[in-house]
Structures are given as structure tokens and as C-alpha cells.
Amino acid sequence: MEVIMENNYKEEDRYYQAKKRVEEIKGFYGNLIAYIIFNIFFLVLNIMTSPGELWFFWPLLGWGIGVLFHAMKVFNYSPFLGKNWEEKKINELMEKEKKANNNWK
């Protein structure tokens, strides 16, 4: 009976993890679509109001950097502090806490 409950828990946990992942990806694509639409609007507005001064580039660049970092987070790409680093650090901290708790006993 305990094994069945544990399997159900694992299945439910996997479902919620997958659902969370889908929401993250969906959020990124929403951000990307908004980025494209608004920057096309800024380009048209810029050309219509002040074609001699191309200011649309600045929001394009600033927001683009944000979209890039959002993509890196959602798709688990980080050349410096990626998922592997996080897992190692979590395990390291858990081991330190375990040793500290054992020393107090």
C-alpha cells in the first residue's frame, strides 16, 4: 500500500513539475511576442515622428537583453551558473547542514 502511495506521489509531483515547466515556456513566448509587436510599433512610430533620429533601437536593445536572459533561464542555458552548478551547490549545502546537525548530537 505504501509503495502505491509513493508512486502516486511521484506521478503527481512529475505532473506538477511538467506543468510548471510549461508555464515557464509559455511565459517566455508571451514575452517574446510582446517584444516583437511593441518593437515593430516603436519602429513605425519612430519613422513616422522623427525619421532622422532612430531612438527605437534603445528599447529594442534593452528589452532584447531582458528577453535573452529570460530565454537562458527558461531553457536552462547558463554558461556560468547553470543547472549542474545549482544541483552541486544544493547537495553541498545539504551535506554541510547534515554534518552540522550530527555534530550537535
C-alpha positions in Angstrom: 0.0 0.0 0.0 2.8 2.4 0.9 4.6 1.7 -2.5 1.4 2.6 -4.4 1.0 5.9 -2.4 4.7 6.7 -3.1 4.2 6.0 -6.8 1.1 8.2 -6.9 3.0 11.0 -5.1 5.9 10.7 -7.6 3.5 10.8 -10.6 1.7 13.8 -9.1 5.0 15.5 -8.5 6.1 14.9 -12.0 2.8 16.3 -13.3 3.2 19.5 -11.3 6.9 19.9 -12.4 5.9 19.4 -16.0 3.0 21.9 -15.6 5.3 24.4 -14.0 7.8 24.0 -16.9 5.1 24.5 -19.5 4.0 27.7 -17.7 7.6 29.0 -17.8 7.9 28.3 -21.5 4.6 29.8 -22.2 5.6 32.9 -20.2 8.8 33.2 -22.3 6.9 33.0 -25.6 4.4 35.6 -24.4 7.4 37.9 -23.5 8.9 37.3 -26.9 5.7 38.0 -28.8 5.2 41.2 -26.9 8.8 42.2 -27.6 8.3 41.7 -31.3 5.0 43.5 -31.5 6.0 46.5 -29.4 9.3 46.9 -31.1 7.6 46.9 -34.5 5.3 49.6 -33.1 8.3 51.6 -31.8 10.0 51.3 -35.2 6.9 52.6 -37.1 6.3 55.3 -34.5 10.0 56.4 -34.7 10.0 56.5 -38.6 6.7 58.5 -38.6 7.6 61.0 -36.0 11.4 61.5 -36.2 13.0 59.6 -39.0 16.3 61.5 -38.6 16.8 60.2 -35.1 16.5 56.4 -34.7 15.6 56.1 -31.0 13.6 52.8 -31.4 17.0 51.0 -31.2 17.3 51.7 -27.4 14.1 49.9 -26.2 14.9 47.2 -28.8 18.3 46.7 -27.2 17.3 47.0 -23.6 14.2 44.7 -23.8 16.2 42.4 -26.0 18.7 41.8 -23.3 15.9 41.0 -20.9 14.4 38.5 -23.4 17.8 36.9 -23.9 18.2 36.4 -20.1 14.6 35.1 -19.8 15.3 32.6 -22.6 18.6 31.5 -20.9 16.6 30.9 -17.6 13.7 29.1 -19.2 15.8 26.8 -21.5 18.4 26.1 -18.8 21.3 27.7 -20.6 23.8 29.4 -18.3 27.4 29.2 -19.2 28.4 30.3 -15.6 25.9 29.2 -13.0 23.8 26.6 -14.8 21.6 23.7 -13.5 24.6 21.5 -12.8 26.1 24.2 -10.6 22.8 24.6 -8.7 22.5 20.9 -8.1 26.1 20.6 -6.8 25.6 23.7 -4.6 22.4 22.3 -3.2 24.0 19.0 -2.4 27.0 20.7 -0.9 24.8 22.9 1.4 22.7 19.9 2.4 25.8 17.9 3.4 27.1 20.8 5.4 23.8 21.1 7.3 23.7 17.4 7.9 27.3 17.4 9.3 26.5 20.4 11.5 23.4 18.6 12.8 25.4 15.5 13.5 28.0 17.5 15.4 25.3 18.8 17.8 24.1 15.4 18.8 
